[in-house]
Amino acid sequence: MQLLEEPKQVKRTISYGRHEERVLNMEDYLMDHYGYDRSQLHKVLVRERYHQIRMV
């Protein structure tokens, strides 16, 4: 009998339209500023926004 292991990571893709090049530039700037990779930056910003909304 084989036990199914939960994946160690869940990967998701973010798509950007051609007109959103500025967003990619903003991400690059913020990653450099904070020293995060794209994944870390995204998670930190999602958590911050979540906490802002939940505090209302």
CORHU-V570568 format. One line per field, one symbol per residue. ss: DSSP state (a for helix, b for strand, c for the rest). phi: phi as a letter, one per 40 degrees, with the letter a starting at -180 (. if undefined). burial: # if it has 24 or more other ideal C-beta (glycine too) atoms within 12 Angstrom, else .. A space follows every 50 residues. Layout:
ss = ???
phi = ???
burial = ???
//
This chain:
ss = cccccccccccccccccaaaaaaaaaaaaaaaaacccaaaaaaaaaaaaa aaaacc
phi = .bccccccbbbbbbbbcdcbdcccccddccccccgbccccddcccccccd cccccc
burial = ..........................#.............#......... ......
//
